């Protein structure tokens, strides 16, 4: 499936809960192997497959941790 959007995770806000990973219907988010300043393995975009649905954004409990873009426009 072609990429219709993309998402970004701010590793300094992510607490590694994994809710965005579970919510992603395209399985395009994973845990990073790096540890952020809070001591967590933050989520990260795998680099392809995002459809810009925003499920990750809406399930994330941390404000400002996830931004979703669809067809060049910021969705959330």
RODO-2510 file (C-alpha; in nm, 4 decimals, decimal comma):
residues 76
     n   res          X          Y          Z
     1     x     0,0000     0,0000     0,0000
     2     x     0,1416     0,3421    -0,0888
     3     x     0,2193     0,5858     0,1898
     4     x    -0,0577     0,8458     0,2183
     5     x     0,0918     1,0336     0,5099
     6     x     0,3448     1,0107     0,7856
     7     x     0,3711     1,0612     1,1569
     8     x     0,6396     1,1992     1,3824
     9     x     0,7084     1,1170     1,7451
    10     x     0,8827     1,3676     1,9681
    11     x     1,1055     1,1326     2,1676
    12     x     1,1330     1,3862     2,4499
    13     x     0,7580     1,3615     2,5181
    14     x     0,6993     0,9897     2,4544
    15     x     0,6815     0,7646     2,7613
    16     x     0,6903     0,4413     2,5638
    17     x     0,3432     0,3181     2,6620
    18     x     0,2901     0,1529     2,3208
    19     x    -0,0719     0,2642     2,2775
    20     x     0,0086     0,4204     1,9405
    21     x     0,1763     0,0995     1,8257
    22     x    -0,1325    -0,1039     1,9174
    23     x    -0,3679     0,1500     1,7551
    24     x    -0,1874     0,1669     1,4201
    25     x    -0,3874    -0,0293     1,1599
    26     x    -0,0895    -0,0358     0,9207
    27     x     0,1725    -0,1533     1,1747
    28     x     0,4086     0,1310     1,0864
    29     x     0,5160     0,2296     1,4399
    30     x     0,7672     0,0503     1,6582
    31     x     0,9714     0,1082     1,9729
    32     x     1,3070     0,2752     1,9242
    33     x     1,6138     0,0946     2,0533
    34     x     1,7382     0,4257     2,1962
    35     x     1,6406     0,5616     2,5373
    36     x     1,5040     0,9153     2,5671
    37     x     1,5777     1,1712     2,8405
    38     x     1,2922     1,0290     3,0486
    39     x     1,4462     0,6804     3,0450
    40     x     1,1946     0,5230     2,8052
    41     x     1,2209     0,3575     2,4658
    42     x     1,0024     0,5971     2,2643
    43     x     0,7867     0,4984     1,9715
    44     x     0,9114     0,5787     1,6227
    45     x     0,7742     0,5733     1,2698
    46     x     0,9136     0,2853     1,0635
    47     x     0,9353     0,5148     0,7607
    48     x     0,6604     0,3818     0,5356
    49     x     0,3024     0,2619     0,5319
    50     x     0,1338     0,5484     0,7177
    51     x    -0,2139     0,6331     0,5879
    52     x    -0,2492     0,9462     0,8029
    53     x    -0,5496     0,8110     0,9953
    54     x    -0,4498     0,9773     1,3235
    55     x    -0,5300     0,6760     1,5442
    56     x    -0,1849     0,7035     1,7016
    57     x    -0,2397     1,0704     1,7823
    58     x    -0,5807     1,0158     1,9403
    59     x    -0,4698     0,7226     2,1558
    60     x    -0,1530     0,8919     2,2838
    61     x    -0,1962     1,0211     2,6409
    62     x     0,1015     1,2592     2,6106
    63     x     0,0336     1,6047     2,4672
    64     x     0,2710     1,7048     2,1881
    65     x     0,4243     1,3582     2,1536
    66     x     0,2761     1,2713     1,8124
    67     x     0,2091     1,4751     1,5001
    68     x     0,0345     1,3212     1,1985
    69     x     0,0566     1,4517     0,8428
    70     x    -0,1672     1,3482     0,5539
    71     x    -0,1062     1,4453     0,1904
    72     x     0,1235     1,7277     0,2977
    73     x    -0,1152     1,8731     0,5561
    74     x    -0,0869     1,8531     0,9330
    75     x    -0,3824     1,6523     1,0657
    76     x    -0,3195     1,6555     1,4378
***
